[in-house]
Amino acid sequence: MGKIKIKLLPDGTIQMDTEGIKGRKCLDYAKVLERLADAKIHSIERTEEYYQSEILELDEQQHLKDN
């Protein structure tokens, strides 16, 4: 399972980092934080995990269903 780290900086900026969340799923969390904080996303830095495929996770779920 992934982790979300949220930092509130002295200038009021909110910084969110994700770990273990592969693919575009991390953007969903950013949108939720944006709504909760009534804030706007000014920039997004995509990590290596963003470009990793979620296929492995889906394959694992299917394998569990088949057994």
All heavy atoms as TSV, in Angstrom:
chain	resi	resn	atom	element	x	y	z
A	1	MET	N	N	0.838	-1.176	0.000
A	1	MET	CA	C	0.000	0.000	0.000
A	1	MET	C	C	0.881	1.236	0.000
A	1	MET	O	O	1.951	1.245	0.589
A	1	MET	CB	C	-0.904	-0.026	1.221
A	1	MET	CG	C	-1.741	1.225	1.322
A	1	MET	SD	S	-3.377	0.964	1.978
A	1	MET	CE	C	-4.352	0.723	0.566
A	2	GLY	N	N	0.424	2.275	-0.656
A	2	GLY	CA	C	1.202	3.489	-0.789
A	2	GLY	C	C	1.095	4.412	0.408
A	2	GLY	O	O	0.277	4.223	1.303
A	3	LYS	N	N	1.940	5.432	0.398
A	3	LYS	CA	C	1.971	6.442	1.452
A	3	LYS	C	C	1.842	7.819	0.823
A	3	LYS	O	O	2.319	8.056	-0.286
A	3	LYS	CB	C	3.294	6.395	2.218
A	3	LYS	CG	C	3.515	5.146	3.012
A	3	LYS	CD	C	4.838	5.247	3.739
A	3	LYS	CE	C	5.158	3.972	4.482
A	3	LYS	NZ	N	6.436	4.074	5.184
A	4	ILE	N	N	1.224	8.708	1.559
A	4	ILE	CA	C	1.131	10.113	1.152
A	4	ILE	C	C	1.762	10.941	2.258
A	4	ILE	O	O	1.422	10.778	3.426
A	4	ILE	CB	C	-0.334	10.546	0.949
A	4	ILE	CG1	C	-0.988	9.714	-0.142
A	4	ILE	CG2	C	-0.400	12.032	0.620
A	4	ILE	CD1	C	-2.471	9.955	-0.267
A	5	LYS	N	N	2.688	11.816	1.889
A	5	LYS	CA	C	3.318	12.719	2.848
A	5	LYS	C	C	2.862	14.131	2.503
A	5	LYS	O	O	2.994	14.574	1.363
A	5	LYS	CB	C	4.838	12.628	2.751
A	5	LYS	CG	C	5.392	11.285	3.158
A	5	LYS	CD	C	6.894	11.285	3.040
A	5	LYS	CE	C	7.470	9.921	3.379
A	5	LYS	NZ	N	8.934	9.909	3.248
A	6	ILE	N	N	2.327	14.828	3.491
A	6	ILE	CA	C	1.828	16.187	3.284
A	6	ILE	C	C	2.612	17.124	4.196
A	6	ILE	O	O	2.721	16.882	5.397
A	6	ILE	CB	C	0.321	16.268	3.582
A	6	ILE	CG1	C	-0.444	15.340	2.644
A	6	ILE	CG2	C	-0.171	17.706	3.449
A	6	ILE	CD1	C	-1.901	15.171	2.986
A	7	LYS	N	N	3.143	18.198	3.608
A	7	LYS	CA	C	3.889	19.198	4.369
A	7	LYS	C	C	3.217	20.552	4.170
A	7	LYS	O	O	2.873	20.913	3.041
A	7	LYS	CB	C	5.330	19.301	3.875
A	7	LYS	CG	C	6.160	18.077	4.085
A	7	LYS	CD	C	7.565	18.303	3.532
A	7	LYS	CE	C	8.368	17.017	3.540
A	7	LYS	NZ	N	9.673	17.207	2.902
A	8	LEU	N	N	3.045	21.284	5.254
A	8	LEU	CA	C	2.568	22.652	5.187
A	8	LEU	C	C	3.774	23.550	5.407
A	8	LEU	O	O	4.369	23.556	6.491
A	8	LEU	CB	C	1.497	22.911	6.246
A	8	LEU	CG	C	0.910	24.302	6.284
A	8	LEU	CD1	C	0.295	24.683	4.930
A	8	LEU	CD2	C	-0.118	24.414	7.385
A	9	LEU	N	N	4.164	24.277	4.378
A	9	LEU	CA	C	5.360	25.111	4.435
A	9	LEU	C	C	5.035	26.472	5.052
A	9	LEU	O	O	3.876	26.890	5.074
A	9	LEU	CB	C	5.931	25.266	3.030
A	9	LEU	CG	C	6.257	23.939	2.309
A	9	LEU	CD1	C	6.767	24.199	0.906
A	9	LEU	CD2	C	7.263	23.125	3.104
A	10	PRO	N	N	6.050	27.179	5.586
A	10	PRO	CA	C	5.820	28.465	6.264
A	10	PRO	C	C	5.073	29.508	5.417
A	10	PRO	O	O	4.346	30.330	5.964
A	10	PRO	CB	C	7.234	28.952	6.596
A	10	PRO	CG	C	8.051	27.708	6.683
A	10	PRO	CD	C	7.447	26.776	5.665
A	11	ASP	N	N	5.220	29.443	4.106
A	11	ASP	CA	C	4.534	30.417	3.252
A	11	ASP	C	C	3.092	30.008	2.940
A	11	ASP	O	O	2.400	30.662	2.172
A	11	ASP	CB	C	5.312	30.643	1.950
A	11	ASP	CG	C	5.360	29.420	1.044
A	11	ASP	OD1	O	4.864	28.341	1.444
A	11	ASP	OD2	O	5.897	29.540	-0.072
A	12	GLY	N	N	2.616	28.908	3.557
A	12	GLY	CA	C	1.251	28.450	3.338
A	12	GLY	C	C	1.108	27.447	2.209
A	12	GLY	O	O	0.035	26.900	1.986
A	13	THR	N	N	2.186	27.182	1.517
A	13	THR	CA	C	2.174	26.210	0.435
A	13	THR	C	C	2.042	24.798	1.011
A	13	THR	O	O	2.634	24.485	2.035
A	13	THR	CB	C	3.479	26.299	-0.388
A	13	THR	OG1	O	3.609	27.613	-0.899
A	13	THR	CG2	C	3.483	25.306	-1.537
A	14	ILE	N	N	1.245	23.990	0.352
A	14	ILE	CA	C	1.091	22.594	0.743
A	14	ILE	C	C	1.868	21.745	-0.246
A	14	ILE	O	O	1.693	21.882	-1.453
A	14	ILE	CB	C	-0.390	22.170	0.735
A	14	ILE	CG1	C	-1.186	23.025	1.710
A	14	ILE	CG2	C	-0.521	20.685	1.071
A	14	ILE	CD1	C	-2.680	22.847	1.597
A	15	GLN	N	N	2.715	20.869	0.260
A	15	GLN	CA	C	3.489	19.965	-0.588
A	15	GLN	C	C	3.053	18.543	-0.296
A	15	GLN	O	O	2.971	18.137	0.861
A	15	GLN	CB	C	4.976	20.120	-0.316
A	15	GLN	CG	C	5.846	19.205	-1.132
A	15	GLN	CD	C	7.327	19.395	-0.813
A	15	GLN	OE1	O	7.736	20.402	-0.263
A	15	GLN	NE2	N	8.117	18.400	-1.144
A	16	MET	N	N	2.746	17.787	-1.339
A	16	MET	CA	C	2.347	16.400	-1.174
A	16	MET	C	C	3.285	15.515	-1.971
A	16	MET	O	O	3.561	15.780	-3.132
A	16	MET	CB	C	0.920	16.198	-1.687
A	16	MET	CG	C	0.419	14.777	-1.486
A	16	MET	SD	S	-1.207	14.497	-2.204
A	16	MET	CE	C	-0.726	13.819	-3.793
A	17	ASP	N	N	3.791	14.487	-1.320
A	17	ASP	CA	C	4.632	13.494	-1.981
A	17	ASP	C	C	3.988	12.135	-1.788
A	17	ASP	O	O	3.392	11.866	-0.737
A	17	ASP	CB	C	6.042	13.467	-1.377
A	17	ASP	CG	C	6.786	14.777	-1.570
A	17	ASP	OD1	O	6.761	15.307	-2.689
A	17	ASP	OD2	O	7.372	15.265	-0.596
A	18	THR	N	N	4.094	11.292	-2.784
A	18	THR	CA	C	3.558	9.943	-2.670
A	18	THR	C	C	4.687	8.926	-2.795
A	18	THR	O	O	5.686	9.183	-3.461
A	18	THR	CB	C	2.494	9.658	-3.751
A	18	THR	OG1	O	3.078	9.790	-5.042
A	18	THR	CG2	C	1.309	10.600	-3.625
A	19	GLU	N	N	4.507	7.800	-2.134
A	19	GLU	CA	C	5.449	6.682	-2.236
A	19	GLU	C	C	4.644	5.413	-2.428
A	19	GLU	O	O	3.639	5.201	-1.741
A	19	GLU	CB	C	6.271	6.533	-0.957
A	19	GLU	CG	C	7.321	7.571	-0.756
A	19	GLU	CD	C	8.100	7.332	0.539
A	19	GLU	OE1	O	8.054	6.210	1.078
A	19	GLU	OE2	O	8.737	8.277	1.000
A	20	GLY	N	N	5.061	4.595	-3.366
A	20	GLY	CA	C	4.406	3.308	-3.561
A	20	GLY	C	C	3.082	3.377	-4.302
A	20	GLY	O	O	2.329	2.419	-4.311
A	21	ILE	N	N	2.788	4.524	-4.896
A	21	ILE	CA	C	1.559	4.674	-5.686
A	21	ILE	C	C	1.991	4.797	-7.135
A	21	ILE	O	O	2.547	5.810	-7.542
A	21	ILE	CB	C	0.742	5.898	-5.241
A	21	ILE	CG1	C	0.394	5.776	-3.755
A	21	ILE	CG2	C	-0.509	6.032	-6.097
A	21	ILE	CD1	C	-0.252	7.004	-3.164
A	22	LYS	N	N	1.751	3.767	-7.899
A	22	LYS	CA	C	2.247	3.717	-9.279
A	22	LYS	C	C	1.206	4.245	-10.264
A	22	LYS	O	O	0.013	4.152	-10.040
A	22	LYS	CB	C	2.624	2.289	-9.637
A	22	LYS	CG	C	3.762	1.753	-8.791
A	22	LYS	CD	C	4.222	0.412	-9.270
A	22	LYS	CE	C	5.257	-0.243	-8.433
A	22	LYS	NZ	N	6.028	0.468	-7.526
A	23	GLY	N	N	1.717	4.781	-11.352
A	23	GLY	CA	C	0.844	5.247	-12.419
A	23	GLY	C	C	0.133	6.540	-12.062
A	23	GLY	O	O	0.531	7.277	-11.174
A	24	ARG	N	N	-0.949	6.779	-12.780
A	24	ARG	CA	C	-1.699	8.031	-12.651
A	24	ARG	C	C	-2.535	8.113	-11.381
A	24	ARG	O	O	-3.132	9.143	-11.092
A	24	ARG	CB	C	-2.595	8.210	-13.862
A	24	ARG	CG	C	-1.836	8.312	-15.175
A	24	ARG	CD	C	-2.748	8.516	-16.359
A	24	ARG	NE	N	-3.713	9.553	-16.157
A	24	ARG	CZ	C	-3.506	10.861	-16.410
A	24	ARG	NH1	N	-2.359	11.254	-16.881
A	24	ARG	NH2	N	-4.461	11.744	-16.194
A	25	LYS	N	N	-2.584	7.025	-10.616
A	25	LYS	CA	C	-3.396	6.988	-9.405
A	25	LYS	C	C	-3.019	8.105	-8.429
A	25	LYS	O	O	-3.873	8.630	-7.711
A	25	LYS	CB	C	-3.230	5.625	-8.730
A	25	LYS	CG	C	-4.455	5.158	-8.019
A	25	LYS	CD	C	-4.303	3.830	-7.298
A	25	LYS	CE	C	-3.521	2.772	-8.003
A	25	LYS	NZ	N	-3.447	1.519	-7.273
A	26	CYS	N	N	-1.743	8.495	-8.416
A	26	CYS	CA	C	-1.304	9.528	-7.483
A	26	CYS	C	C	-2.001	10.865	-7.751
A	26	CYS	O	O	-2.238	11.648	-6.835
A	26	CYS	CB	C	0.208	9.702	-7.541
A	26	CYS	SG	S	0.830	10.204	-9.147
A	27	LEU	N	N	-2.367	11.113	-9.007
A	27	LEU	CA	C	-3.051	12.361	-9.342
A	27	LEU	C	C	-4.435	12.429	-8.699
A	27	LEU	O	O	-4.910	13.512	-8.347
A	27	LEU	CB	C	-3.164	12.517	-10.860
A	27	LEU	CG	C	-1.835	12.602	-11.613
A	27	LEU	CD1	C	-2.086	12.688	-13.109
A	27	LEU	CD2	C	-1.012	13.774	-11.137
A	28	ASP	N	N	-5.070	11.282	-8.511
A	28	ASP	CA	C	-6.368	11.260	-7.833
A	28	ASP	C	C	-6.230	11.753	-6.398
A	28	ASP	O	O	-7.070	12.499	-5.901
A	28	ASP	CB	C	-6.959	9.847	-7.833
A	28	ASP	CG	C	-7.300	9.354	-9.230
A	28	ASP	OD1	O	-7.517	10.196	-10.129
A	28	ASP	OD2	O	-7.352	8.129	-9.419
A	29	TYR	N	N	-5.160	11.337	-5.732
A	29	TYR	CA	C	-4.923	11.785	-4.360
A	29	TYR	C	C	-4.658	13.283	-4.319
A	29	TYR	O	O	-5.100	13.971	-3.398
A	29	TYR	CB	C	-3.756	11.014	-3.736
A	29	TYR	CG	C	-4.058	9.565	-3.503
A	29	TYR	CD1	C	-3.649	8.593	-4.408
A	29	TYR	CD2	C	-4.765	9.163	-2.380
A	29	TYR	CE1	C	-3.932	7.250	-4.196
A	29	TYR	CE2	C	-5.046	7.823	-2.159
A	29	TYR	CZ	C	-4.627	6.878	-3.072
A	29	TYR	OH	O	-4.917	5.554	-2.862
A	30	ALA	N	N	-3.943	13.798	-5.291
A	30	ALA	CA	C	-3.661	15.230	-5.352
A	30	ALA	C	C	-4.961	16.017	-5.494
A	30	ALA	O	O	-5.144	17.054	-4.856
A	30	ALA	CB	C	-2.708	15.538	-6.504
A	31	LYS	N	N	-5.884	15.525	-6.301
A	31	LYS	CA	C	-7.161	16.207	-6.483
A	31	LYS	C	C	-7.995	16.201	-5.205
A	31	LYS	O	O	-8.661	17.181	-4.878
A	31	LYS	CB	C	-7.935	15.574	-7.632
A	31	LYS	CG	C	-7.316	15.857	-8.977
A	31	LYS	CD	C	-8.044	15.150	-10.095
A	31	LYS	CE	C	-7.320	15.352	-11.411
A	31	LYS	NZ	N	-7.932	14.586	-12.498
A	32	VAL	N	N	-7.942	15.099	-4.463
A	32	VAL	CA	C	-8.665	15.028	-3.187
A	32	VAL	C	C	-8.084	16.043	-2.205
A	32	VAL	O	O	-8.818	16.777	-1.545
A	32	VAL	CB	C	-8.614	13.597	-2.593
A	32	VAL	CG1	C	-9.118	13.574	-1.161
A	32	VAL	CG2	C	-9.416	12.646	-3.456
A	33	LEU	N	N	-6.756	16.105	-2.109
A	33	LEU	CA	C	-6.117	17.070	-1.219
A	33	LEU	C	C	-6.482	18.495	-1.632
A	33	LEU	O	O	-6.751	19.341	-0.775
A	33	LEU	CB	C	-4.599	16.882	-1.219
A	33	LEU	CG	C	-3.823	17.863	-0.356
A	33	LEU	CD1	C	-4.256	17.764	1.100
A	33	LEU	CD2	C	-2.331	17.633	-0.495
A	34	GLU	N	N	-6.514	18.745	-2.915
A	34	GLU	CA	C	-6.877	20.072	-3.422
A	34	GLU	C	C	-8.271	20.469	-2.929
A	34	GLU	O	O	-8.487	21.590	-2.479
A	34	GLU	CB	C	-6.820	20.051	-4.953
A	34	GLU	CG	C	-7.111	21.378	-5.610
A	34	GLU	CD	C	-7.018	21.300	-7.115
A	34	GLU	OE1	O	-7.474	20.293	-7.696
A	34	GLU	OE2	O	-6.506	22.252	-7.708
A	35	ARG	N	N	-9.219	19.540	-2.993
A	35	ARG	CA	C	-10.583	19.832	-2.528
A	35	ARG	C	C	-10.634	19.995	-1.015
A	35	ARG	O	O	-11.294	20.890	-0.497
A	35	ARG	CB	C	-11.544	18.737	-2.965
A	35	ARG	CG	C	-11.914	18.828	-4.429
A	35	ARG	CD	C	-12.978	17.825	-4.754
A	35	ARG	NE	N	-12.403	16.491	-4.559
A	35	ARG	CZ	C	-12.504	15.492	-5.406
A	35	ARG	NH1	N	-13.202	15.629	-6.491
A	35	ARG	NH2	N	-11.940	14.335	-5.166
A	36	LEU	N	N	-9.960	19.102	-0.276
A	36	LEU	CA	C	-9.989	19.162	1.183
A	36	LEU	C	C	-9.377	20.459	1.717
A	36	LEU	O	O	-9.859	21.027	2.689
A	36	LEU	CB	C	-9.247	17.966	1.781
A	36	LEU	CG	C	-9.940	16.621	1.663
A	36	LEU	CD1	C	-9.011	15.505	2.135
A	36	LEU	CD2	C	-11.237	16.597	2.453
A	37	ALA	N	N	-8.307	20.905	1.094
A	37	ALA	CA	C	-7.591	22.095	1.554
A	37	ALA	C	C	-8.128	23.366	0.920
A	37	ALA	O	O	-7.666	24.453	1.246
A	37	ALA	CB	C	-6.105	21.953	1.253
A	38	ASP	N	N	-9.108	23.226	0.018
A	38	ASP	CA	C	-9.630	24.373	-0.725
A	38	ASP	C	C	-8.468	25.154	-1.338
A	38	ASP	O	O	-8.311	26.353	-1.148
A	38	ASP	CB	C	-10.478	25.264	0.170
A	38	ASP	CG	C	-11.290	26.275	-0.629
A	38	ASP	OD1	O	-11.571	26.013	-1.820
A	38	ASP	OD2	O	-11.640	27.337	-0.070
A	39	ALA	N	N	-7.614	24.414	-2.040
A	39	ALA	CA	C	-6.390	24.968	-2.614
A	39	ALA	C	C	-6.346	24.673	-4.108
A	39	ALA	O	O	-7.199	23.973	-4.639
A	39	ALA	CB	C	-5.178	24.340	-1.922
A	40	LYS	N	N	-5.345	25.233	-4.770
A	40	LYS	CA	C	-5.126	24.971	-6.193
A	40	LYS	C	C	-3.773	24.313	-6.389
A	40	LYS	O	O	-2.800	24.668	-5.737
A	40	LYS	CB	C	-5.135	26.284	-6.985
A	40	LYS	CG	C	-6.487	26.798	-7.295
A	40	LYS	CD	C	-6.382	27.833	-8.387
A	40	LYS	CE	C	-7.673	27.749	-9.132
A	40	LYS	NZ	N	-7.694	28.022	-10.461
A	41	ILE	N	N	-3.723	23.378	-7.317
A	41	ILE	CA	C	-2.454	22.749	-7.677
A	41	ILE	C	C	-1.713	23.694	-8.620
A	41	ILE	O	O	-2.243	24.082	-9.653
A	41	ILE	CB	C	-2.682	21.389	-8.359
A	41	ILE	CG1	C	-3.358	20.419	-7.383
A	41	ILE	CG2	C	-1.361	20.818	-8.876
A	41	ILE	CD1	C	-3.767	19.104	-8.021
A	42	HIS	N	N	-0.508	24.064	-8.217
A	42	HIS	CA	C	0.294	24.970	-9.048
A	42	HIS	C	C	1.309	24.219	-9.893
A	42	HIS	O	O	1.652	24.654	-10.988
A	42	HIS	CB	C	1.004	26.020	-8.191
A	42	HIS	CG	C	0.051	27.014	-7.604
A	42	HIS	ND1	N	-0.510	28.021	-8.331
A	42	HIS	CD2	C	-0.448	27.117	-6.359
A	42	HIS	CE1	C	-1.313	28.720	-7.564
A	42	HIS	NE2	N	-1.300	28.183	-6.359
A	43	SER	N	N	1.793	23.107	-9.393
A	43	SER	CA	C	2.745	22.327	-10.177
A	43	SER	C	C	2.725	20.885	-9.705
A	43	SER	O	O	2.405	20.600	-8.552
A	43	SER	CB	C	4.160	22.897	-10.064
A	43	SER	OG	O	4.647	22.751	-8.758
A	44	ILE	N	N	3.069	20.004	-10.630
A	44	ILE	CA	C	3.162	18.583	-10.331
A	44	ILE	C	C	4.486	18.082	-10.882
A	44	ILE	O	O	4.808	18.320	-12.040
A	44	ILE	CB	C	2.002	17.787	-10.979
A	44	ILE	CG1	C	0.675	18.210	-10.360
A	44	ILE	CG2	C	2.221	16.290	-10.833
A	44	ILE	CD1	C	-0.536	17.548	-10.989
A	45	GLU	N	N	5.257	17.450	-10.020
A	45	GLU	CA	C	6.497	16.819	-10.454
A	45	GLU	C	C	6.260	15.318	-10.475
A	45	GLU	O	O	5.950	14.726	-9.451
A	45	GLU	CB	C	7.634	17.160	-9.492
A	45	GLU	CG	C	7.996	18.621	-9.500
A	45	GLU	CD	C	9.106	18.943	-8.510
A	45	GLU	OE1	O	9.910	18.046	-8.191
A	45	GLU	OE2	O	9.145	20.092	-8.057
A	46	ARG	N	N	6.373	14.734	-11.618
A	46	ARG	CA	C	6.122	13.298	-11.762
A	46	ARG	C	C	7.398	12.522	-11.442
A	46	ARG	O	O	8.453	12.809	-11.978
A	46	ARG	CB	C	5.633	12.996	-13.172
A	46	ARG	CG	C	4.229	13.558	-13.400
A	46	ARG	CD	C	3.825	13.502	-14.856
A	46	ARG	NE	N	2.479	13.977	-15.037
A	46	ARG	CZ	C	2.139	15.246	-15.229
A	46	ARG	NH1	N	3.086	16.165	-15.262
A	46	ARG	NH2	N	0.883	15.591	-15.386
A	47	THR	N	N	7.252	11.552	-10.562
A	47	THR	CA	C	8.388	10.720	-10.176
A	47	THR	C	C	8.465	9.510	-11.096
A	47	THR	O	O	7.588	9.285	-11.935
A	47	THR	CB	C	8.250	10.243	-8.723
A	47	THR	OG1	O	7.099	9.398	-8.636
A	47	THR	CG2	C	8.110	11.406	-7.756
A	48	GLU	N	N	9.467	8.706	-10.885
A	48	GLU	CA	C	9.639	7.479	-11.663
A	48	GLU	C	C	8.416	6.565	-11.503
A	48	GLU	O	O	7.994	5.904	-12.442
A	48	GLU	CB	C	10.902	6.771	-11.199
A	48	GLU	CG	C	11.253	5.543	-11.994
A	48	GLU	CD	C	12.549	4.917	-11.516
A	48	GLU	OE1	O	13.521	5.652	-11.279
A	48	GLU	OE2	O	12.562	3.683	-11.387
A	49	GLU	N	N	7.840	6.548	-10.301
A	49	GLU	CA	C	6.676	5.695	-10.054
A	49	GLU	C	C	5.474	6.085	-10.913
A	49	GLU	O	O	4.659	5.245	-11.266
A	49	GLU	CB	C	6.273	5.739	-8.582
A	49	GLU	CG	C	7.206	4.973	-7.688
A	49	GLU	CD	C	6.725	4.912	-6.263
A	49	GLU	OE1	O	6.245	5.946	-5.749
A	49	GLU	OE2	O	6.813	3.838	-5.673
A	50	TYR	N	N	5.370	7.359	-11.257
A	50	TYR	CA	C	4.267	7.804	-12.109
A	50	TYR	C	C	4.288	7.070	-13.455
A	50	TYR	O	O	3.245	6.723	-13.998
A	50	TYR	CB	C	4.361	9.312	-12.339
A	50	TYR	CG	C	3.331	9.836	-13.316
A	50	TYR	CD1	C	2.054	10.162	-12.893
A	50	TYR	CD2	C	3.626	9.996	-14.663
A	50	TYR	CE1	C	1.098	10.627	-13.778
A	50	TYR	CE2	C	2.684	10.465	-15.557
A	50	TYR	CZ	C	1.428	10.787	-15.112
A	50	TYR	OH	O	0.480	11.252	-15.995
A	51	TYR	N	N	5.475	6.821	-13.951
A	51	TYR	CA	C	5.622	6.194	-15.263
A	51	TYR	C	C	5.622	4.670	-15.204
A	51	TYR	O	O	5.644	4.017	-16.229
A	51	TYR	CB	C	6.908	6.696	-15.932
A	51	TYR	CG	C	6.862	8.192	-16.159
A	51	TYR	CD1	C	7.515	9.066	-15.303
A	51	TYR	CD2	C	6.112	8.723	-17.203
A	51	TYR	CE1	C	7.443	10.439	-15.499
A	51	TYR	CE2	C	6.032	10.094	-17.399
A	51	TYR	CZ	C	6.708	10.941	-16.542
A	51	TYR	OH	O	6.614	12.286	-16.739
A	52	GLN	N	N	5.590	4.113	-14.003
A	52	GLN	CA	C	5.541	2.660	-13.867
A	52	GLN	C	C	4.110	2.182	-14.086
A	52	GLN	O	O	3.149	2.864	-13.729
A	52	GLN	CB	C	6.029	2.222	-12.484
A	52	GLN	CG	C	7.495	2.464	-12.295
A	52	GLN	CD	C	7.955	2.110	-10.891
A	52	GLN	OE1	O	7.170	1.802	-10.023
A	52	GLN	NE2	N	9.265	2.169	-10.691
A	53	SER	N	N	3.993	1.023	-14.625
A	53	SER	CA	C	2.692	0.476	-14.981
A	53	SER	C	C	1.980	-0.087	-13.770
A	53	SER	O	O	2.592	-0.635	-12.858
A	53	SER	CB	C	2.880	-0.620	-16.027
A	53	SER	OG	O	1.675	-1.256	-16.293
A	54	GLU	N	N	0.658	0.001	-13.791
A	54	GLU	CA	C	-0.167	-0.596	-12.757
A	54	GLU	C	C	-0.565	-2.018	-13.137
A	54	GLU	O	O	-1.264	-2.679	-12.399
A	54	GLU	CB	C	-1.429	0.228	-12.560
A	54	GLU	CG	C	-1.158	1.615	-12.047
A	54	GLU	CD	C	-2.432	2.406	-11.913
A	54	GLU	OE1	O	-3.291	1.996	-11.112
A	54	GLU	OE2	O	-2.570	3.404	-12.618
A	55	ILE	N	N	-0.099	-2.510	-14.258
A	55	ILE	CA	C	-0.491	-3.826	-14.758
A	55	ILE	C	C	-0.140	-4.921	-13.763
A	55	ILE	O	O	-0.936	-5.817	-13.528
A	55	ILE	CB	C	0.150	-4.108	-16.133
A	55	ILE	CG1	C	-0.427	-3.150	-17.164
A	55	ILE	CG2	C	-0.064	-5.553	-16.553
A	55	ILE	CD1	C	0.251	-3.188	-18.506
A	56	LEU	N	N	1.020	-4.831	-13.131
A	56	LEU	CA	C	1.435	-5.841	-12.165
A	56	LEU	C	C	0.397	-5.973	-11.055
A	56	LEU	O	O	-0.001	-7.065	-10.694
A	56	LEU	CB	C	2.802	-5.501	-11.577
A	56	LEU	CG	C	3.324	-6.454	-10.503
A	56	LEU	CD1	C	3.469	-7.864	-11.067
A	56	LEU	CD2	C	4.631	-5.959	-9.955
A	57	GLU	N	N	-0.075	-4.856	-10.537
A	57	GLU	CA	C	-1.077	-4.881	-9.482
A	57	GLU	C	C	-2.354	-5.545	-9.976
A	57	GLU	O	O	-2.959	-6.341	-9.268
A	57	GLU	CB	C	-1.370	-3.476	-8.995
A	57	GLU	CG	C	-0.207	-2.831	-8.270
A	57	GLU	CD	C	-0.500	-1.397	-7.901
A	57	GLU	OE1	O	-1.675	-1.059	-7.699
A	57	GLU	OE2	O	0.459	-0.621	-7.809
A	58	LEU	N	N	-2.781	-5.234	-11.176
A	58	LEU	CA	C	-3.998	-5.817	-11.714
A	58	LEU	C	C	-3.836	-7.307	-11.928
A	58	LEU	O	O	-4.740	-8.088	-11.649
A	58	LEU	CB	C	-4.381	-5.130	-13.032
A	58	LEU	CG	C	-4.754	-3.651	-12.919
A	58	LEU	CD1	C	-4.964	-3.064	-14.312
A	58	LEU	CD2	C	-5.975	-3.451	-12.059
A	59	ASP	N	N	-2.668	-7.738	-12.403
A	59	ASP	CA	C	-2.396	-9.155	-12.600
A	59	ASP	C	C	-2.442	-9.903	-11.268
A	59	ASP	O	O	-2.970	-10.999	-11.178
A	59	ASP	CB	C	-1.038	-9.374	-13.269
A	59	ASP	CG	C	-1.060	-9.032	-14.755
A	59	ASP	OD1	O	-2.158	-8.898	-15.322
A	59	ASP	OD2	O	0.032	-8.899	-15.330
A	60	GLU	N	N	-1.905	-9.286	-10.220
A	60	GLU	CA	C	-1.908	-9.921	-8.909
A	60	GLU	C	C	-3.337	-10.085	-8.399
A	60	GLU	O	O	-3.684	-11.116	-7.840
A	60	GLU	CB	C	-1.090	-9.103	-7.919
A	60	GLU	CG	C	0.410	-9.169	-8.171
A	60	GLU	CD	C	1.186	-8.237	-7.254
A	60	GLU	OE1	O	0.582	-7.562	-6.416
A	60	GLU	OE2	O	2.418	-8.176	-7.398
A	61	GLN	N	N	-4.196	-9.093	-8.593
A	61	GLN	CA	C	-5.585	-9.164	-8.144
A	61	GLN	C	C	-6.313	-10.274	-8.904
A	61	GLN	O	O	-7.076	-11.025	-8.312
A	61	GLN	CB	C	-6.278	-7.826	-8.347
A	61	GLN	CG	C	-5.792	-6.765	-7.397
A	61	GLN	CD	C	-6.398	-5.407	-7.705
A	61	GLN	OE1	O	-7.215	-5.256	-8.605
A	61	GLN	NE2	N	-5.999	-4.403	-6.954
A	62	GLN	N	N	-6.076	-10.381	-10.197
A	62	GLN	CA	C	-6.741	-11.420	-10.990
A	62	GLN	C	C	-6.290	-12.798	-10.535
A	62	GLN	O	O	-7.077	-13.709	-10.438
A	62	GLN	CB	C	-6.444	-11.223	-12.488
A	62	GLN	CG	C	-7.189	-12.194	-13.379
A	62	GLN	CD	C	-8.701	-12.053	-13.265
A	62	GLN	OE1	O	-9.216	-10.957	-13.178
A	62	GLN	NE2	N	-9.398	-13.159	-13.238
A	63	HIS	N	N	-4.993	-12.927	-10.234
A	63	HIS	CA	C	-4.457	-14.215	-9.773
A	63	HIS	C	C	-5.140	-14.625	-8.467
A	63	HIS	O	O	-5.482	-15.784	-8.280
A	63	HIS	CB	C	-2.945	-14.110	-9.569
A	63	HIS	CG	C	-2.314	-15.348	-9.043
A	63	HIS	ND1	N	-2.165	-16.488	-9.803
A	63	HIS	CD2	C	-1.816	-15.652	-7.810
A	63	HIS	CE1	C	-1.600	-17.432	-9.065
A	63	HIS	NE2	N	-1.381	-16.945	-7.850
A	64	LEU	N	N	-5.363	-13.668	-7.574
A	64	LEU	CA	C	-6.021	-13.974	-6.308
A	64	LEU	C	C	-7.462	-14.423	-6.521
A	64	LEU	O	O	-7.950	-15.315	-5.843
A	64	LEU	CB	C	-5.985	-12.760	-5.378
A	64	LEU	CG	C	-4.612	-12.368	-4.847
A	64	LEU	CD1	C	-4.704	-11.058	-4.068
A	64	LEU	CD2	C	-4.026	-13.458	-3.962
A	65	LYS	N	N	-8.143	-13.812	-7.484
A	65	LYS	CA	C	-9.528	-14.186	-7.770
A	65	LYS	C	C	-9.607	-15.597	-8.362
A	65	LYS	O	O	-10.539	-16.326	-8.100
A	65	LYS	CB	C	-10.152	-13.197	-8.760
A	65	LYS	CG	C	-10.436	-11.862	-8.151
A	65	LYS	CD	C	-11.038	-10.931	-9.191
A	65	LYS	CE	C	-11.217	-9.537	-8.646
A	65	LYS	NZ	N	-11.722	-8.618	-9.671
A	66	ASP	N	N	-8.598	-15.941	-9.185
A	66	ASP	CA	C	-8.610	-17.248	-9.860
A	66	ASP	C	C	-8.323	-18.388	-8.881
A	66	ASP	O	O	-8.669	-19.521	-9.152
A	66	ASP	CB	C	-7.574	-17.270	-10.979
A	66	ASP	CG	C	-7.974	-16.345	-12.130
A	66	ASP	OD1	O	-9.162	-15.962	-12.205
A	66	ASP	OD2	O	-7.089	-15.999	-12.923
A	67	ASN	N	N	-7.671	-18.096	-7.758
A	67	ASN	CA	C	-7.293	-19.170	-6.811
A	67	ASN	C	C	-8.258	-19.269	-5.696
A	67	ASN	O	O	-8.937	-18.865	-5.106
A	67	ASN	CB	C	-5.880	-18.947	-6.250
A	67	ASN	CG	C	-4.851	-19.222	-7.317
A	67	ASN	OD1	O	-5.064	-20.078	-8.158
A	67	ASN	ND2	N	-3.775	-18.484	-7.290
